[in-house]
Amino acid sequence: MRTITKLTFALMFVLFAVIGAQAQSYSTGIGLRGGAASGLTVKHFIKSDAAIEGILSTSFKYRGTVLTVLYEKHAPAFNAAGLQWYYGIGGHIGFWEGRHYYDRHHKHYHKHYDDDVLGVGIDGVLGLEYYIRDIPFTIGADIKPYINIPSGGGFWDTALHVRYVF
């Protein structure tokens, strides 16, 4: 039984070393993100498998602007060249007009705010990205759950993105 455990750990170590050794083939990408919150996105790789992504988005429904920063880990997906999945965590700060931002978890009605709303929170992300080498672009999709800490509960943001990479 101990031999099987040692072999399993050795195999896992080799697998993760191989996955980690595969470098991402671009360093920075700038583009558009379209979803519940749409805007600009910039991703910069700080290691071959780790990136920092910044998102400046707006939500037309709630008339606000949000700045999000995420730390993301990348790994090859489905043994397909150029396809990577990623996951990460980060935070955001947002500003909304109070009459358009509401707490949907309030019991019998949507509570609107009289003043402008400042929201600070925690974000997660899980997504897939495909790098098109012939025309240096990436396309991708992600799910980005987040929680506004001072004024409002949790939300789900899904989006598609396109980036020019260099």
NUNUMAR-663640 format. One record per residue (C-alpha): residue number from 1; residue in one letter; z, x, y. Coordinates in Angstrom, 1 decimal, decimal comma. Example, Ala and Ser with C-alpha at 12.3 -4.5 7.8 and 13.67 -1.06 7.14 Angstrom:
// residues 2
+-----+---------+--------+--------+--------+
: num : residuo :     pz :     px :     py :
+-----+---------+--------+--------+--------+
:   1 :       A :    7,8 :   12,3 :   -4,5 :
:   2 :       S :    7,1 :   13,7 :   -1,1 :
+-----+---------+--------+--------+--------+
//
This chain:
// residues 166
+-----+---------+--------+--------+--------+
: num : residuo :     pz :     px :     py :
+-----+---------+--------+--------+--------+
:   1 :       M :    0,0 :    0,0 :    0,0 :
:   2 :       R :    0,8 :    2,8 :    2,4 :
:   3 :       T :   -2,6 :    4,4 :    1,8 :
:   4 :       I :   -4,4 :    1,1 :    2,7 :
:   5 :       T :   -2,3 :    0,9 :    5,9 :
:   6 :       K :   -3,2 :    4,6 :    6,8 :
:   7 :       L :   -6,9 :    4,0 :    6,1 :
:   8 :       T :   -6,8 :    0,8 :    8,2 :
:   9 :       F :   -5,3 :    2,6 :   11,2 :
:  10 :       A :   -7,7 :    5,6 :   10,8 :
:  11 :       L :  -10,7 :    3,2 :   10,7 :
:  12 :       M :   -9,4 :    1,3 :   13,7 :
:  13 :       F :   -9,0 :    4,6 :   15,6 :
:  14 :       V :  -12,5 :    5,7 :   14,8 :
:  15 :       L :  -13,9 :    2,3 :   15,7 :
:  16 :       F :  -12,2 :    2,3 :   19,1 :
:  17 :       A :  -13,2 :    5,9 :   19,7 :
:  18 :       V :  -16,9 :    5,1 :   19,1 :
:  19 :       I :  -16,7 :    2,0 :   21,3 :
:  20 :       G :  -15,0 :    3,9 :   24,0 :
:  21 :       A :  -17,6 :    6,7 :   23,8 :
:  22 :       Q :  -20,5 :    4,4 :   24,7 :
:  23 :       A :  -20,9 :    4,8 :   28,4 :
:  24 :       Q :  -22,0 :    2,0 :   30,7 :
:  25 :       S :  -25,4 :    3,1 :   32,1 :
:  26 :       Y :  -24,9 :    2,1 :   35,7 :
:  27 :       S :  -22,1 :    3,0 :   38,2 :
:  28 :       T :  -22,2 :    0,2 :   40,8 :
:  29 :       G :  -23,7 :   -3,3 :   41,0 :
:  30 :       I :  -23,9 :   -5,6 :   44,0 :
:  31 :       G :  -25,0 :   -9,2 :   43,8 :
:  32 :       L :  -24,3 :  -13,0 :   43,9 :
:  33 :       R :  -21,9 :  -15,1 :   41,9 :
:  34 :       G :  -22,5 :  -18,8 :   41,5 :
:  35 :       G :  -20,0 :  -21,3 :   40,3 :
:  36 :       A :  -17,1 :  -23,4 :   41,5 :
:  37 :       A :  -16,5 :  -20,6 :   43,9 :
:  38 :       S :  -19,7 :  -18,8 :   45,0 :
:  39 :       G :  -20,2 :  -15,6 :   46,9 :
:  40 :       L :  -20,7 :  -11,9 :   46,8 :
:  41 :       T :  -19,7 :   -9,6 :   44,0 :
:  42 :       V :  -19,4 :   -5,8 :   43,8 :
:  43 :       K :  -18,6 :   -4,0 :   40,6 :
:  44 :       H :  -17,9 :   -0,2 :   40,4 :
:  45 :       F :  -17,2 :    1,7 :   37,2 :
:  46 :       I :  -14,2 :    4,1 :   37,5 :
:  47 :       K :  -14,6 :    5,1 :   33,8 :
:  48 :       S :  -17,3 :    4,5 :   31,2 :
:  49 :       D :  -15,4 :    1,5 :   29,9 :
:  50 :       A :  -13,4 :    0,4 :   33,0 :
:  51 :       A :  -14,5 :   -1,2 :   36,3 :
:  52 :       I :  -13,1 :   -2,6 :   39,5 :
:  53 :       E :  -14,7 :   -5,8 :   40,7 :
:  54 :       G :  -14,4 :   -7,3 :   44,1 :
:  55 :       I :  -15,4 :  -10,9 :   44,8 :
:  56 :       L :  -15,7 :  -12,5 :   48,2 :
:  57 :       S :  -16,2 :  -16,2 :   47,5 :
:  58 :       T :  -16,1 :  -19,6 :   49,2 :
:  59 :       S :  -15,4 :  -23,0 :   47,8 :
:  60 :       F :  -17,4 :  -25,6 :   49,8 :
:  61 :       K :  -15,3 :  -28,4 :   48,3 :
:  62 :       Y :  -12,1 :  -27,0 :   49,7 :
:  63 :       R :  -13,6 :  -25,2 :   52,7 :
:  64 :       G :  -12,0 :  -21,9 :   52,0 :
:  65 :       T :  -12,6 :  -18,2 :   51,6 :
:  66 :       V :  -11,1 :  -16,1 :   48,8 :
:  67 :       L :  -11,0 :  -12,3 :   48,2 :
:  68 :       T :  -10,4 :  -11,3 :   44,6 :
:  69 :       V :  -10,0 :   -7,9 :   43,1 :
:  70 :       L :  -10,1 :   -7,4 :   39,3 :
:  71 :       Y :   -9,6 :   -4,5 :   36,9 :
:  72 :       E :  -11,9 :   -5,0 :   33,9 :
:  73 :       K :  -12,3 :   -3,3 :   30,5 :
:  74 :       H :  -15,8 :   -3,3 :   29,0 :
:  75 :       A :  -17,0 :   -3,0 :   25,4 :
:  76 :       P :  -20,3 :   -3,5 :   23,5 :
:  77 :       A :  -21,0 :   -7,0 :   22,3 :
:  78 :       F :  -22,7 :   -8,1 :   19,1 :
:  79 :       N :  -24,4 :   -4,7 :   18,6 :
:  80 :       A :  -27,0 :   -5,7 :   21,2 :
:  81 :       A :  -28,2 :   -2,9 :   23,5 :
:  82 :       G :  -27,2 :   -3,6 :   27,1 :
:  83 :       L :  -24,9 :   -6,5 :   26,2 :
:  84 :       Q :  -21,2 :   -6,0 :   27,0 :
:  85 :       W :  -18,2 :   -8,2 :   27,0 :
:  86 :       Y :  -15,3 :   -7,6 :   29,4 :
:  87 :       Y :  -11,9 :   -8,9 :   30,2 :
:  88 :       G :   -9,4 :   -8,1 :   32,9 :
:  89 :       I :   -6,7 :   -9,0 :   35,3 :
:  90 :       G :   -6,2 :   -8,9 :   39,1 :
:  91 :       G :   -5,2 :  -10,9 :   42,1 :
:  92 :       H :   -6,6 :  -12,9 :   45,0 :
:  93 :       I :   -5,8 :  -13,9 :   48,6 :
:  94 :       G :   -7,4 :  -17,1 :   50,0 :
:  95 :       F :   -7,5 :  -19,1 :   53,2 :
:  96 :       W :   -8,3 :  -22,8 :   53,2 :
:  97 :       E :   -8,5 :  -25,6 :   55,7 :
:  98 :       G :   -5,4 :  -27,8 :   54,9 :
:  99 :       R :   -7,1 :  -31,1 :   55,2 :
: 100 :       H :   -9,6 :  -30,1 :   52,4 :
: 101 :       Y :   -7,2 :  -28,2 :   50,1 :
: 102 :       Y :   -5,0 :  -30,4 :   48,0 :
: 103 :       D :   -2,4 :  -30,3 :   45,2 :
: 104 :       R :   -4,0 :  -32,2 :   42,4 :
: 105 :       H :   -0,8 :  -32,1 :   40,3 :
: 106 :       H :    1,0 :  -34,4 :   42,7 :
: 107 :       K :    2,0 :  -37,6 :   40,9 :
: 108 :       H :    0,2 :  -40,6 :   42,3 :
: 109 :       Y :   -2,1 :  -39,2 :   45,0 :
: 110 :       H :   -3,6 :  -35,9 :   46,1 :
: 111 :       K :   -1,3 :  -34,3 :   48,6 :
: 112 :       H :   -3,3 :  -32,9 :   51,5 :
: 113 :       Y :   -1,8 :  -30,2 :   53,8 :
: 114 :       D :   -1,7 :  -30,6 :   57,6 :
: 115 :       D :   -1,9 :  -26,8 :   58,3 :
: 116 :       D :   -4,2 :  -24,2 :   57,0 :
: 117 :       V :   -3,3 :  -22,9 :   53,5 :
: 118 :       L :   -2,7 :  -19,3 :   52,5 :
: 119 :       G :   -2,9 :  -18,8 :   48,8 :
: 120 :       V :   -2,0 :  -15,6 :   46,9 :
: 121 :       G :   -2,3 :  -15,5 :   43,2 :
: 122 :       I :   -3,0 :  -13,9 :   39,8 :
: 123 :       D :   -6,5 :  -13,9 :   38,2 :
: 124 :       G :   -7,8 :  -13,2 :   34,7 :
: 125 :       V :  -11,4 :  -12,8 :   33,6 :
: 126 :       L :  -13,4 :  -12,9 :   30,4 :
: 127 :       G :  -17,1 :  -12,6 :   30,4 :
: 128 :       L :  -20,4 :  -11,3 :   29,0 :
: 129 :       E :  -22,9 :   -9,1 :   31,0 :
: 130 :       Y :  -26,4 :   -8,0 :   30,1 :
: 131 :       Y :  -28,0 :   -5,0 :   31,7 :
: 132 :       I :  -31,8 :   -5,2 :   32,2 :
: 133 :       R :  -32,9 :   -1,6 :   32,4 :
: 134 :       D :  -36,5 :   -2,2 :   33,3 :
: 135 :       I :  -35,5 :   -4,0 :   36,5 :
: 136 :       P :  -32,1 :   -2,6 :   37,4 :
: 137 :       F :  -30,2 :   -5,8 :   37,3 :
: 138 :       T :  -27,4 :   -7,3 :   35,3 :
: 139 :       I :  -26,9 :  -11,0 :   34,5 :
: 140 :       G :  -23,7 :  -12,5 :   33,2 :
: 141 :       A :  -21,3 :  -15,3 :   32,8 :
: 142 :       D :  -17,6 :  -15,4 :   33,0 :
: 143 :       I :  -14,5 :  -17,6 :   32,9 :
: 144 :       K :  -11,9 :  -16,7 :   35,6 :
: 145 :       P :   -8,6 :  -18,6 :   35,3 :
: 146 :       Y :   -6,3 :  -18,2 :   38,3 :
: 147 :       I :   -3,0 :  -19,4 :   39,6 :
: 148 :       N :   -2,2 :  -19,9 :   43,3 :
: 149 :       I :    1,5 :  -19,0 :   43,6 :
: 150 :       P :    2,8 :  -20,5 :   46,9 :
: 151 :       S :    0,7 :  -23,7 :   47,1 :
: 152 :       G :   -0,9 :  -25,2 :   44,1 :
: 153 :       G :   -1,1 :  -24,8 :   40,3 :
: 154 :       G :   -3,6 :  -23,2 :   38,0 :
: 155 :       F :   -7,4 :  -23,5 :   38,1 :
: 156 :       W :  -10,4 :  -22,5 :   36,0 :
: 157 :       D :  -13,5 :  -20,9 :   37,7 :
: 158 :       T :  -16,6 :  -20,4 :   35,7 :
: 159 :       A :  -19,6 :  -18,7 :   37,1 :
: 160 :       L :  -23,0 :  -17,0 :   36,5 :
: 161 :       H :  -23,8 :  -13,7 :   38,3 :
: 162 :       V :  -26,7 :  -11,5 :   39,1 :
: 163 :       R :  -26,3 :   -7,9 :   40,3 :
: 164 :       Y :  -28,6 :   -5,2 :   41,5 :
: 165 :       V :  -27,3 :   -2,0 :   39,9 :
: 166 :       F :  -27,7 :    1,7 :   40,8 :
+-----+---------+--------+--------+--------+
//
